[in-house]
């Protein structure tokens, strides 16, 4: 006689614990994932704000440094343009443009104004006659006698220039 064997039923406690686990798992994991994503987004925003703040601060600092650098050079140029020897030499060149001696005197004054204690403050300095935009003297002799195109083409408006100290 063969008896029909009935499959063994799972213990009732195991089935209940499995159901309980499968029910609680989404209830625990889903909020953890949401909180993790929210924390990541918040942390990313905080880092972006900190980086933006530091870059802004660094840019402001560089702008201040650059402004101080430009102001120091403008002051040096303004004071240098008031030198009696430079003004007298420039006047001689204006009265006698063909005089190489007068041009050399102006050139040496401009070279001494362009550098200080071995550091170059200005790459080139020019003395330009405003009426005809002609370069009277320059630290680069090849520019002398040529027209200063920025003035002629009005890219550098003459009303923004200080012609006298």
Phi and psi in radians as a Rosetta constraint file:
Dihedral C 1 N 2 CA 2 C 2 CIRCULARHARMONIC -1.831 0.35
Dihedral N 2 CA 2 C 2 N 3 CIRCULARHARMONIC 2.251 0.35
Dihedral C 2 N 3 CA 3 C 3 CIRCULARHARMONIC -1.727 0.35
Dihedral N 3 CA 3 C 3 N 4 CIRCULARHARMONIC 2.353 0.35
Dihedral C 3 N 4 CA 4 C 4 CIRCULARHARMONIC -1.232 0.35
Dihedral N 4 CA 4 C 4 N 5 CIRCULARHARMONIC 2.190 0.35
Dihedral C 4 N 5 CA 5 C 5 CIRCULARHARMONIC -1.606 0.35
Dihedral N 5 CA 5 C 5 N 6 CIRCULARHARMONIC 2.315 0.35
Dihedral C 5 N 6 CA 6 C 6 CIRCULARHARMONIC -1.658 0.35
Dihedral N 6 CA 6 C 6 N 7 CIRCULARHARMONIC 2.295 0.35
Dihedral C 6 N 7 CA 7 C 7 CIRCULARHARMONIC -1.071 0.35
Dihedral N 7 CA 7 C 7 N 8 CIRCULARHARMONIC 2.573 0.35
Dihedral C 7 N 8 CA 8 C 8 CIRCULARHARMONIC -1.246 0.35
Dihedral N 8 CA 8 C 8 N 9 CIRCULARHARMONIC 2.271 0.35
Dihedral C 8 N 9 CA 9 C 9 CIRCULARHARMONIC -1.347 0.35
Dihedral N 9 CA 9 C 9 N 10 CIRCULARHARMONIC 2.489 0.35
Dihedral C 9 N 10 CA 10 C 10 CIRCULARHARMONIC -1.161 0.35
Dihedral N 10 CA 10 C 10 N 11 CIRCULARHARMONIC 2.526 0.35
Dihedral C 10 N 11 CA 11 C 11 CIRCULARHARMONIC -1.043 0.35
Dihedral N 11 CA 11 C 11 N 12 CIRCULARHARMONIC 2.480 0.35
Dihedral C 11 N 12 CA 12 C 12 CIRCULARHARMONIC -1.102 0.35
Dihedral N 12 CA 12 C 12 N 13 CIRCULARHARMONIC -0.578 0.35
Dihedral C 12 N 13 CA 13 C 13 CIRCULARHARMONIC -1.206 0.35
Dihedral N 13 CA 13 C 13 N 14 CIRCULARHARMONIC -0.628 0.35
Dihedral C 13 N 14 CA 14 C 14 CIRCULARHARMONIC -1.177 0.35
Dihedral N 14 CA 14 C 14 N 15 CIRCULARHARMONIC -0.705 0.35
Dihedral C 14 N 15 CA 15 C 15 CIRCULARHARMONIC -1.158 0.35
Dihedral N 15 CA 15 C 15 N 16 CIRCULARHARMONIC -0.694 0.35
Dihedral C 15 N 16 CA 16 C 16 CIRCULARHARMONIC -1.177 0.35
Dihedral N 16 CA 16 C 16 N 17 CIRCULARHARMONIC -0.709 0.35
Dihedral C 16 N 17 CA 17 C 17 CIRCULARHARMONIC -1.191 0.35
Dihedral N 17 CA 17 C 17 N 18 CIRCULARHARMONIC -0.642 0.35
Dihedral C 17 N 18 CA 18 C 18 CIRCULARHARMONIC -1.123 0.35
Dihedral N 18 CA 18 C 18 N 19 CIRCULARHARMONIC -0.769 0.35
Dihedral C 18 N 19 CA 19 C 19 CIRCULARHARMONIC -1.114 0.35
Dihedral N 19 CA 19 C 19 N 20 CIRCULARHARMONIC -0.704 0.35
Dihedral C 19 N 20 CA 20 C 20 CIRCULARHARMONIC -1.116 0.35
Dihedral N 20 CA 20 C 20 N 21 CIRCULARHARMONIC -0.748 0.35
Dihedral C 20 N 21 CA 21 C 21 CIRCULARHARMONIC -1.130 0.35
Dihedral N 21 CA 21 C 21 N 22 CIRCULARHARMONIC -0.802 0.35
Dihedral C 21 N 22 CA 22 C 22 CIRCULARHARMONIC -1.160 0.35
Dihedral N 22 CA 22 C 22 N 23 CIRCULARHARMONIC -0.458 0.35
Dihedral C 22 N 23 CA 23 C 23 CIRCULARHARMONIC -1.386 0.35
Dihedral N 23 CA 23 C 23 N 24 CIRCULARHARMONIC -0.741 0.35
Dihedral C 23 N 24 CA 24 C 24 CIRCULARHARMONIC -1.360 0.35
Dihedral N 24 CA 24 C 24 N 25 CIRCULARHARMONIC -0.489 0.35
Dihedral C 24 N 25 CA 25 C 25 CIRCULARHARMONIC -1.007 0.35
Dihedral N 25 CA 25 C 25 N 26 CIRCULARHARMONIC -0.904 0.35
Dihedral C 25 N 26 CA 26 C 26 CIRCULARHARMONIC -1.118 0.35
Dihedral N 26 CA 26 C 26 N 27 CIRCULARHARMONIC -0.560 0.35
Dihedral C 26 N 27 CA 27 C 27 CIRCULARHARMONIC -1.198 0.35
Dihedral N 27 CA 27 C 27 N 28 CIRCULARHARMONIC -0.424 0.35
Dihedral C 27 N 28 CA 28 C 28 CIRCULARHARMONIC -1.684 0.35
Dihedral N 28 CA 28 C 28 N 29 CIRCULARHARMONIC -0.801 0.35
Dihedral C 28 N 29 CA 29 C 29 CIRCULARHARMONIC -1.220 0.35
Dihedral N 29 CA 29 C 29 N 30 CIRCULARHARMONIC -0.740 0.35
Dihedral C 29 N 30 CA 30 C 30 CIRCULARHARMONIC -1.049 0.35
Dihedral N 30 CA 30 C 30 N 31 CIRCULARHARMONIC -0.867 0.35
Dihedral C 30 N 31 CA 31 C 31 CIRCULARHARMONIC -1.091 0.35
Dihedral N 31 CA 31 C 31 N 32 CIRCULARHARMONIC -0.613 0.35
Dihedral C 31 N 32 CA 32 C 32 CIRCULARHARMONIC -1.118 0.35
Dihedral N 32 CA 32 C 32 N 33 CIRCULARHARMONIC -0.720 0.35
Dihedral C 32 N 33 CA 33 C 33 CIRCULARHARMONIC -1.138 0.35
Dihedral N 33 CA 33 C 33 N 34 CIRCULARHARMONIC -0.728 0.35
Dihedral C 33 N 34 CA 34 C 34 CIRCULARHARMONIC -1.115 0.35
Dihedral N 34 CA 34 C 34 N 35 CIRCULARHARMONIC -0.777 0.35
Dihedral C 34 N 35 CA 35 C 35 CIRCULARHARMONIC -1.136 0.35
Dihedral N 35 CA 35 C 35 N 36 CIRCULARHARMONIC -0.669 0.35
Dihedral C 35 N 36 CA 36 C 36 CIRCULARHARMONIC -1.119 0.35
Dihedral N 36 CA 36 C 36 N 37 CIRCULARHARMONIC -0.768 0.35
Dihedral C 36 N 37 CA 37 C 37 CIRCULARHARMONIC -1.124 0.35
Dihedral N 37 CA 37 C 37 N 38 CIRCULARHARMONIC -0.741 0.35
Dihedral C 37 N 38 CA 38 C 38 CIRCULARHARMONIC -1.116 0.35
Dihedral N 38 CA 38 C 38 N 39 CIRCULARHARMONIC -0.713 0.35
Dihedral C 38 N 39 CA 39 C 39 CIRCULARHARMONIC -1.133 0.35
Dihedral N 39 CA 39 C 39 N 40 CIRCULARHARMONIC -0.699 0.35
Dihedral C 39 N 40 CA 40 C 40 CIRCULARHARMONIC -1.092 0.35
Dihedral N 40 CA 40 C 40 N 41 CIRCULARHARMONIC -0.820 0.35
Dihedral C 40 N 41 CA 41 C 41 CIRCULARHARMONIC -1.098 0.35
Dihedral N 41 CA 41 C 41 N 42 CIRCULARHARMONIC -0.736 0.35
Dihedral C 41 N 42 CA 42 C 42 CIRCULARHARMONIC -1.135 0.35
Dihedral N 42 CA 42 C 42 N 43 CIRCULARHARMONIC -0.775 0.35
Dihedral C 42 N 43 CA 43 C 43 CIRCULARHARMONIC -1.103 0.35
Dihedral N 43 CA 43 C 43 N 44 CIRCULARHARMONIC -0.710 0.35
Dihedral C 43 N 44 CA 44 C 44 CIRCULARHARMONIC -1.086 0.35
Dihedral N 44 CA 44 C 44 N 45 CIRCULARHARMONIC -0.758 0.35
Dihedral C 44 N 45 CA 45 C 45 CIRCULARHARMONIC -1.117 0.35
Dihedral N 45 CA 45 C 45 N 46 CIRCULARHARMONIC -0.673 0.35
Dihedral C 45 N 46 CA 46 C 46 CIRCULARHARMONIC -1.152 0.35
Dihedral N 46 CA 46 C 46 N 47 CIRCULARHARMONIC -0.761 0.35
Dihedral C 46 N 47 CA 47 C 47 CIRCULARHARMONIC -1.120 0.35
Dihedral N 47 CA 47 C 47 N 48 CIRCULARHARMONIC -0.742 0.35
Dihedral C 47 N 48 CA 48 C 48 CIRCULARHARMONIC -1.071 0.35
Dihedral N 48 CA 48 C 48 N 49 CIRCULARHARMONIC -0.762 0.35
Dihedral C 48 N 49 CA 49 C 49 CIRCULARHARMONIC -1.103 0.35
Dihedral N 49 CA 49 C 49 N 50 CIRCULARHARMONIC -0.722 0.35
Dihedral C 49 N 50 CA 50 C 50 CIRCULARHARMONIC -1.133 0.35
Dihedral N 50 CA 50 C 50 N 51 CIRCULARHARMONIC -0.763 0.35
Dihedral C 50 N 51 CA 51 C 51 CIRCULARHARMONIC -1.116 0.35
Dihedral N 51 CA 51 C 51 N 52 CIRCULARHARMONIC -0.768 0.35
Dihedral C 51 N 52 CA 52 C 52 CIRCULARHARMONIC -1.039 0.35
Dihedral N 52 CA 52 C 52 N 53 CIRCULARHARMONIC -0.769 0.35
Dihedral C 52 N 53 CA 53 C 53 CIRCULARHARMONIC -1.100 0.35
Dihedral N 53 CA 53 C 53 N 54 CIRCULARHARMONIC -0.754 0.35
Dihedral C 53 N 54 CA 54 C 54 CIRCULARHARMONIC -1.178 0.35
Dihedral N 54 CA 54 C 54 N 55 CIRCULARHARMONIC -0.711 0.35
Dihedral C 54 N 55 CA 55 C 55 CIRCULARHARMONIC -1.149 0.35
Dihedral N 55 CA 55 C 55 N 56 CIRCULARHARMONIC -0.689 0.35
Dihedral C 55 N 56 CA 56 C 56 CIRCULARHARMONIC -1.111 0.35
Dihedral N 56 CA 56 C 56 N 57 CIRCULARHARMONIC -0.744 0.35
Dihedral C 56 N 57 CA 57 C 57 CIRCULARHARMONIC -1.119 0.35
Dihedral N 57 CA 57 C 57 N 58 CIRCULARHARMONIC -0.744 0.35
Dihedral C 57 N 58 CA 58 C 58 CIRCULARHARMONIC -1.142 0.35
Dihedral N 58 CA 58 C 58 N 59 CIRCULARHARMONIC -0.690 0.35
Dihedral C 58 N 59 CA 59 C 59 CIRCULARHARMONIC -1.147 0.35
Dihedral N 59 CA 59 C 59 N 60 CIRCULARHARMONIC -0.741 0.35
Dihedral C 59 N 60 CA 60 C 60 CIRCULARHARMONIC -1.078 0.35
Dihedral N 60 CA 60 C 60 N 61 CIRCULARHARMONIC -0.730 0.35
Dihedral C 60 N 61 CA 61 C 61 CIRCULARHARMONIC -1.112 0.35
Dihedral N 61 CA 61 C 61 N 62 CIRCULARHARMONIC -0.756 0.35
Dihedral C 61 N 62 CA 62 C 62 CIRCULARHARMONIC -1.135 0.35
Dihedral N 62 CA 62 C 62 N 63 CIRCULARHARMONIC -0.674 0.35
Dihedral C 62 N 63 CA 63 C 63 CIRCULARHARMONIC -1.111 0.35
Dihedral N 63 CA 63 C 63 N 64 CIRCULARHARMONIC -0.744 0.35
Dihedral C 63 N 64 CA 64 C 64 CIRCULARHARMONIC -1.102 0.35
Dihedral N 64 CA 64 C 64 N 65 CIRCULARHARMONIC -0.759 0.35
Dihedral C 64 N 65 CA 65 C 65 CIRCULARHARMONIC -1.089 0.35
Dihedral N 65 CA 65 C 65 N 66 CIRCULARHARMONIC -0.777 0.35
Dihedral C 65 N 66 CA 66 C 66 CIRCULARHARMONIC -1.140 0.35
Dihedral N 66 CA 66 C 66 N 67 CIRCULARHARMONIC -0.692 0.35
Dihedral C 66 N 67 CA 67 C 67 CIRCULARHARMONIC -1.114 0.35
Dihedral N 67 CA 67 C 67 N 68 CIRCULARHARMONIC -0.734 0.35
Dihedral C 67 N 68 CA 68 C 68 CIRCULARHARMONIC -1.127 0.35
Dihedral N 68 CA 68 C 68 N 69 CIRCULARHARMONIC -0.698 0.35
Dihedral C 68 N 69 CA 69 C 69 CIRCULARHARMONIC -1.079 0.35
Dihedral N 69 CA 69 C 69 N 70 CIRCULARHARMONIC -0.812 0.35
Dihedral C 69 N 70 CA 70 C 70 CIRCULARHARMONIC -1.154 0.35
Dihedral N 70 CA 70 C 70 N 71 CIRCULARHARMONIC -0.707 0.35
Dihedral C 70 N 71 CA 71 C 71 CIRCULARHARMONIC -1.107 0.35
Dihedral N 71 CA 71 C 71 N 72 CIRCULARHARMONIC -0.691 0.35
Dihedral C 71 N 72 CA 72 C 72 CIRCULARHARMONIC -1.113 0.35
Dihedral N 72 CA 72 C 72 N 73 CIRCULARHARMONIC -0.701 0.35
Dihedral C 72 N 73 CA 73 C 73 CIRCULARHARMONIC -1.247 0.35
Dihedral N 73 CA 73 C 73 N 74 CIRCULARHARMONIC -0.674 0.35
Dihedral C 73 N 74 CA 74 C 74 CIRCULARHARMONIC -1.094 0.35
Dihedral N 74 CA 74 C 74 N 75 CIRCULARHARMONIC -0.707 0.35
Dihedral C 74 N 75 CA 75 C 75 CIRCULARHARMONIC -1.133 0.35
Dihedral N 75 CA 75 C 75 N 76 CIRCULARHARMONIC -0.745 0.35
Dihedral C 75 N 76 CA 76 C 76 CIRCULARHARMONIC -1.082 0.35
Dihedral N 76 CA 76 C 76 N 77 CIRCULARHARMONIC -0.729 0.35
Dihedral C 76 N 77 CA 77 C 77 CIRCULARHARMONIC -1.170 0.35
Dihedral N 77 CA 77 C 77 N 78 CIRCULARHARMONIC -0.731 0.35
Dihedral C 77 N 78 CA 78 C 78 CIRCULARHARMONIC -1.109 0.35
Dihedral N 78 CA 78 C 78 N 79 CIRCULARHARMONIC -0.813 0.35
Dihedral C 78 N 79 CA 79 C 79 CIRCULARHARMONIC -1.159 0.35
Dihedral N 79 CA 79 C 79 N 80 CIRCULARHARMONIC -0.680 0.35
Dihedral C 79 N 80 CA 80 C 80 CIRCULARHARMONIC -1.145 0.35
Dihedral N 80 CA 80 C 80 N 81 CIRCULARHARMONIC -0.592 0.35
Dihedral C 80 N 81 CA 81 C 81 CIRCULARHARMONIC -1.237 0.35
Dihedral N 81 CA 81 C 81 N 82 CIRCULARHARMONIC -0.262 0.35
Dihedral C 81 N 82 CA 82 C 82 CIRCULARHARMONIC -1.589 0.35
Dihedral N 82 CA 82 C 82 N 83 CIRCULARHARMONIC -0.052 0.35
Dihedral C 82 N 83 CA 83 C 83 CIRCULARHARMONIC -1.021 0.35
Dihedral N 83 CA 83 C 83 N 84 CIRCULARHARMONIC 2.308 0.35
Dihedral C 83 N 84 CA 84 C 84 CIRCULARHARMONIC -1.095 0.35
Dihedral N 84 CA 84 C 84 N 85 CIRCULARHARMONIC -0.716 0.35
Dihedral C 84 N 85 CA 85 C 85 CIRCULARHARMONIC -1.149 0.35
Dihedral N 85 CA 85 C 85 N 86 CIRCULARHARMONIC -0.679 0.35
Dihedral C 85 N 86 CA 86 C 86 CIRCULARHARMONIC -1.176 0.35
Dihedral N 86 CA 86 C 86 N 87 CIRCULARHARMONIC -0.765 0.35
Dihedral C 86 N 87 CA 87 C 87 CIRCULARHARMONIC -1.132 0.35
Dihedral N 87 CA 87 C 87 N 88 CIRCULARHARMONIC -0.702 0.35
Dihedral C 87 N 88 CA 88 C 88 CIRCULARHARMONIC -1.178 0.35
Dihedral N 88 CA 88 C 88 N 89 CIRCULARHARMONIC -0.730 0.35
Dihedral C 88 N 89 CA 89 C 89 CIRCULARHARMONIC -1.165 0.35
Dihedral N 89 CA 89 C 89 N 90 CIRCULARHARMONIC -0.698 0.35
Dihedral C 89 N 90 CA 90 C 90 CIRCULARHARMONIC -1.134 0.35
Dihedral N 90 CA 90 C 90 N 91 CIRCULARHARMONIC -0.643 0.35
Dihedral C 90 N 91 CA 91 C 91 CIRCULARHARMONIC -1.154 0.35
Dihedral N 91 CA 91 C 91 N 92 CIRCULARHARMONIC -0.688 0.35
Dihedral C 91 N 92 CA 92 C 92 CIRCULARHARMONIC -1.118 0.35
Dihedral N 92 CA 92 C 92 N 93 CIRCULARHARMONIC -0.690 0.35
Dihedral C 92 N 93 CA 93 C 93 CIRCULARHARMONIC -1.174 0.35
Dihedral N 93 CA 93 C 93 N 94 CIRCULARHARMONIC -0.651 0.35
Dihedral C 93 N 94 CA 94 C 94 CIRCULARHARMONIC -1.154 0.35
Dihedral N 94 CA 94 C 94 N 95 CIRCULARHARMONIC -0.674 0.35
Dihedral C 94 N 95 CA 95 C 95 CIRCULARHARMONIC -1.354 0.35
Dihedral N 95 CA 95 C 95 N 96 CIRCULARHARMONIC -0.602 0.35
Dihedral C 95 N 96 CA 96 C 96 CIRCULARHARMONIC -2.305 0.35
Dihedral N 96 CA 96 C 96 N 97 CIRCULARHARMONIC 1.375 0.35
Dihedral C 96 N 97 CA 97 C 97 CIRCULARHARMONIC -1.085 0.35
Dihedral N 97 CA 97 C 97 N 98 CIRCULARHARMONIC -0.404 0.35
Dihedral C 97 N 98 CA 98 C 98 CIRCULARHARMONIC -1.457 0.35
Dihedral N 98 CA 98 C 98 N 99 CIRCULARHARMONIC -0.168 0.35
Dihedral C 98 N 99 CA 99 C 99 CIRCULARHARMONIC -1.284 0.35
Dihedral N 99 CA 99 C 99 N 100 CIRCULARHARMONIC 1.950 0.35
Dihedral C 99 N 100 CA 100 C 100 CIRCULARHARMONIC -1.192 0.35
Dihedral N 100 CA 100 C 100 N 101 CIRCULARHARMONIC -0.573 0.35
Dihedral C 100 N 101 CA 101 C 101 CIRCULARHARMONIC -1.107 0.35
Dihedral N 101 CA 101 C 101 N 102 CIRCULARHARMONIC -0.756 0.35
Dihedral C 101 N 102 CA 102 C 102 CIRCULARHARMONIC -1.158 0.35
Dihedral N 102 CA 102 C 102 N 103 CIRCULARHARMONIC -0.709 0.35
Dihedral C 102 N 103 CA 103 C 103 CIRCULARHARMONIC -1.111 0.35
Dihedral N 103 CA 103 C 103 N 104 CIRCULARHARMONIC -0.711 0.35
Dihedral C 103 N 104 CA 104 C 104 CIRCULARHARMONIC -1.134 0.35
Dihedral N 104 CA 104 C 104 N 105 CIRCULARHARMONIC -0.657 0.35
Dihedral C 104 N 105 CA 105 C 105 CIRCULARHARMONIC -1.118 0.35
Dihedral N 105 CA 105 C 105 N 106 CIRCULARHARMONIC -0.762 0.35
Dihedral C 105 N 106 CA 106 C 106 CIRCULARHARMONIC -1.151 0.35
Dihedral N 106 CA 106 C 106 N 107 CIRCULARHARMONIC -0.745 0.35
Dihedral C 106 N 107 CA 107 C 107 CIRCULARHARMONIC -1.023 0.35
Dihedral N 107 CA 107 C 107 N 108 CIRCULARHARMONIC -0.771 0.35
Dihedral C 107 N 108 CA 108 C 108 CIRCULARHARMONIC -1.149 0.35
Dihedral N 108 CA 108 C 108 N 109 CIRCULARHARMONIC -0.635 0.35
Dihedral C 108 N 109 CA 109 C 109 CIRCULARHARMONIC -1.149 0.35
Dihedral N 109 CA 109 C 109 N 110 CIRCULARHARMONIC -0.736 0.35
Dihedral C 109 N 110 CA 110 C 110 CIRCULARHARMONIC -1.148 0.35
Dihedral N 110 CA 110 C 110 N 111 CIRCULARHARMONIC -0.689 0.35
Dihedral C 110 N 111 CA 111 C 111 CIRCULARHARMONIC -1.116 0.35
Dihedral N 111 CA 111 C 111 N 112 CIRCULARHARMONIC -0.728 0.35
Dihedral C 111 N 112 CA 112 C 112 CIRCULARHARMONIC -1.176 0.35
Dihedral N 112 CA 112 C 112 N 113 CIRCULARHARMONIC -0.529 0.35
Dihedral C 112 N 113 CA 113 C 113 CIRCULARHARMONIC -1.308 0.35
Dihedral N 113 CA 113 C 113 N 114 CIRCULARHARMONIC -0.540 0.35
Dihedral C 113 N 114 CA 114 C 114 CIRCULARHARMONIC -1.279 0.35
Dihedral N 114 CA 114 C 114 N 115 CIRCULARHARMONIC -0.382 0.35
Dihedral C 114 N 115 CA 115 C 115 CIRCULARHARMONIC -2.293 0.35
Dihedral N 115 CA 115 C 115 N 116 CIRCULARHARMONIC 2.733 0.35
Dihedral C 115 N 116 CA 116 C 116 CIRCULARHARMONIC -2.538 0.35
Dihedral N 116 CA 116 C 116 N 117 CIRCULARHARMONIC 2.184 0.35
Dihedral C 116 N 117 CA 117 C 117 CIRCULARHARMONIC 0.881 0.35
Dihedral N 117 CA 117 C 117 N 118 CIRCULARHARMONIC 0.747 0.35
Dihedral C 117 N 118 CA 118 C 118 CIRCULARHARMONIC 1.472 0.35
Dihedral N 118 CA 118 C 118 N 119 CIRCULARHARMONIC -0.147 0.35
Dihedral C 118 N 119 CA 119 C 119 CIRCULARHARMONIC -1.818 0.35
Dihedral N 119 CA 119 C 119 N 120 CIRCULARHARMONIC 2.419 0.35
Dihedral C 119 N 120 CA 120 C 120 CIRCULARHARMONIC -1.438 0.35
Dihedral N 120 CA 120 C 120 N 121 CIRCULARHARMONIC 2.125 0.35
Dihedral C 120 N 121 CA 121 C 121 CIRCULARHARMONIC -1.637 0.35
Dihedral N 121 CA 121 C 121 N 122 CIRCULARHARMONIC -0.623 0.35
Dihedral C 121 N 122 CA 122 C 122 CIRCULARHARMONIC -2.309 0.35
Dihedral N 122 CA 122 C 122 N 123 CIRCULARHARMONIC 2.394 0.35
Dihedral C 122 N 123 CA 123 C 123 CIRCULARHARMONIC -1.308 0.35
Dihedral N 123 CA 123 C 123 N 124 CIRCULARHARMONIC -0.715 0.35
Dihedral C 123 N 124 CA 124 C 124 CIRCULARHARMONIC -2.495 0.35
Dihedral N 124 CA 124 C 124 N 125 CIRCULARHARMONIC 2.540 0.35
Dihedral C 124 N 125 CA 125 C 125 CIRCULARHARMONIC -2.246 0.35
Dihedral N 125 CA 125 C 125 N 126 CIRCULARHARMONIC 2.469 0.35
Dihedral C 125 N 126 CA 126 C 126 CIRCULARHARMONIC -2.286 0.35
Dihedral N 126 CA 126 C 126 N 127 CIRCULARHARMONIC 2.636 0.35
Dihedral C 126 N 127 CA 127 C 127 CIRCULARHARMONIC -2.036 0.35
Dihedral N 127 CA 127 C 127 N 128 CIRCULARHARMONIC 2.060 0.35
Dihedral C 127 N 128 CA 128 C 128 CIRCULARHARMONIC -2.064 0.35
Dihedral N 128 CA 128 C 128 N 129 CIRCULARHARMONIC 2.352 0.35
Dihedral C 128 N 129 CA 129 C 129 CIRCULARHARMONIC -1.425 0.35
Dihedral N 129 CA 129 C 129 N 130 CIRCULARHARMONIC 2.131 0.35
Dihedral C 129 N 130 CA 130 C 130 CIRCULARHARMONIC -1.176 0.35
Dihedral N 130 CA 130 C 130 N 131 CIRCULARHARMONIC -0.629 0.35
Dihedral C 130 N 131 CA 131 C 131 CIRCULARHARMONIC -1.050 0.35
Dihedral N 131 CA 131 C 131 N 132 CIRCULARHARMONIC -0.783 0.35
Dihedral C 131 N 132 CA 132 C 132 CIRCULARHARMONIC -2.039 0.35
Dihedral N 132 CA 132 C 132 N 133 CIRCULARHARMONIC 0.128 0.35
Dihedral C 132 N 133 CA 133 C 133 CIRCULARHARMONIC 1.011 0.35
Dihedral N 133 CA 133 C 133 N 134 CIRCULARHARMONIC 0.584 0.35
Dihedral C 133 N 134 CA 134 C 134 CIRCULARHARMONIC -1.702 0.35
Dihedral N 134 CA 134 C 134 N 135 CIRCULARHARMONIC 2.381 0.35
Dihedral C 134 N 135 CA 135 C 135 CIRCULARHARMONIC -1.346 0.35
Dihedral N 135 CA 135 C 135 N 136 CIRCULARHARMONIC 2.004 0.35
Dihedral C 135 N 136 CA 136 C 136 CIRCULARHARMONIC -1.432 0.35
Dihedral N 136 CA 136 C 136 N 137 CIRCULARHARMONIC -0.708 0.35
Dihedral C 136 N 137 CA 137 C 137 CIRCULARHARMONIC -2.636 0.35
Dihedral N 137 CA 137 C 137 N 138 CIRCULARHARMONIC 2.674 0.35
Dihedral C 137 N 138 CA 138 C 138 CIRCULARHARMONIC -2.719 0.35
Dihedral N 138 CA 138 C 138 N 139 CIRCULARHARMONIC 2.739 0.35
Dihedral C 138 N 139 CA 139 C 139 CIRCULARHARMONIC -1.244 0.35
Dihedral N 139 CA 139 C 139 N 140 CIRCULARHARMONIC -0.276 0.35
Dihedral C 139 N 140 CA 140 C 140 CIRCULARHARMONIC -1.945 0.35
Dihedral N 140 CA 140 C 140 N 141 CIRCULARHARMONIC 1.775 0.35
Dihedral C 140 N 141 CA 141 C 141 CIRCULARHARMONIC -0.992 0.35
Dihedral N 141 CA 141 C 141 N 142 CIRCULARHARMONIC -0.465 0.35
Dihedral C 141 N 142 CA 142 C 142 CIRCULARHARMONIC -1.185 0.35
Dihedral N 142 CA 142 C 142 N 143 CIRCULARHARMONIC -0.273 0.35
Dihedral C 142 N 143 CA 143 C 143 CIRCULARHARMONIC -1.484 0.35
Dihedral N 143 CA 143 C 143 N 144 CIRCULARHARMONIC -0.302 0.35
Dihedral C 143 N 144 CA 144 C 144 CIRCULARHARMONIC -1.123 0.35
Dihedral N 144 CA 144 C 144 N 145 CIRCULARHARMONIC 2.370 0.35
Dihedral C 144 N 145 CA 145 C 145 CIRCULARHARMONIC 1.535 0.35
Dihedral N 145 CA 145 C 145 N 146 CIRCULARHARMONIC -0.247 0.35
Dihedral C 145 N 146 CA 146 C 146 CIRCULARHARMONIC -1.482 0.35
Dihedral N 146 CA 146 C 146 N 147 CIRCULARHARMONIC 2.843 0.35
Dihedral C 146 N 147 CA 147 C 147 CIRCULARHARMONIC -1.406 0.35
Dihedral N 147 CA 147 C 147 N 148 CIRCULARHARMONIC 2.463 0.35
Dihedral C 147 N 148 CA 148 C 148 CIRCULARHARMONIC -1.551 0.35
Dihedral N 148 CA 148 C 148 N 149 CIRCULARHARMONIC 1.729 0.35
Dihedral C 148 N 149 CA 149 C 149 CIRCULARHARMONIC -1.105 0.35
Dihedral N 149 CA 149 C 149 N 150 CIRCULARHARMONIC -0.530 0.35
Dihedral C 149 N 150 CA 150 C 150 CIRCULARHARMONIC -1.081 0.35
Dihedral N 150 CA 150 C 150 N 151 CIRCULARHARMONIC -0.587 0.35
Dihedral C 150 N 151 CA 151 C 151 CIRCULARHARMONIC -1.372 0.35
Dihedral N 151 CA 151 C 151 N 152 CIRCULARHARMONIC -0.720 0.35
Dihedral C 151 N 152 CA 152 C 152 CIRCULARHARMONIC -1.115 0.35
Dihedral N 152 CA 152 C 152 N 153 CIRCULARHARMONIC -0.711 0.35
Dihedral C 152 N 153 CA 153 C 153 CIRCULARHARMONIC -1.552 0.35
Dihedral N 153 CA 153 C 153 N 154 CIRCULARHARMONIC 0.112 0.35
Dihedral C 153 N 154 CA 154 C 154 CIRCULARHARMONIC 1.041 0.35
Dihedral N 154 CA 154 C 154 N 155 CIRCULARHARMONIC 0.504 0.35
Dihedral C 154 N 155 CA 155 C 155 CIRCULARHARMONIC -1.364 0.35
Dihedral N 155 CA 155 C 155 N 156 CIRCULARHARMONIC -0.390 0.35
Dihedral C 155 N 156 CA 156 C 156 CIRCULARHARMONIC -2.137 0.35
Dihedral N 156 CA 156 C 156 N 157 CIRCULARHARMONIC 1.647 0.35
Dihedral C 156 N 157 CA 157 C 157 CIRCULARHARMONIC -1.053 0.35
Dihedral N 157 CA 157 C 157 N 158 CIRCULARHARMONIC 2.340 0.35
Dihedral C 157 N 158 CA 158 C 158 CIRCULARHARMONIC -1.189 0.35
Dihedral N 158 CA 158 C 158 N 159 CIRCULARHARMONIC -0.385 0.35
Dihedral C 158 N 159 CA 159 C 159 CIRCULARHARMONIC -1.284 0.35
Dihedral N 159 CA 159 C 159 N 160 CIRCULARHARMONIC -0.209 0.35
Dihedral C 159 N 160 CA 160 C 160 CIRCULARHARMONIC -1.597 0.35
Dihedral N 160 CA 160 C 160 N 161 CIRCULARHARMONIC -0.101 0.35
Dihedral C 160 N 161 CA 161 C 161 CIRCULARHARMONIC -1.606 0.35
Dihedral N 161 CA 161 C 161 N 162 CIRCULARHARMONIC 2.525 0.35
Dihedral C 161 N 162 CA 162 C 162 CIRCULARHARMONIC -1.686 0.35
Dihedral N 162 CA 162 C 162 N 163 CIRCULARHARMONIC 1.921 0.35
Dihedral C 162 N 163 CA 163 C 163 CIRCULARHARMONIC -1.514 0.35
Dihedral N 163 CA 163 C 163 N 164 CIRCULARHARMONIC -0.303 0.35
Dihedral C 163 N 164 CA 164 C 164 CIRCULARHARMONIC -2.334 0.35
Dihedral N 164 CA 164 C 164 N 165 CIRCULARHARMONIC 2.578 0.35
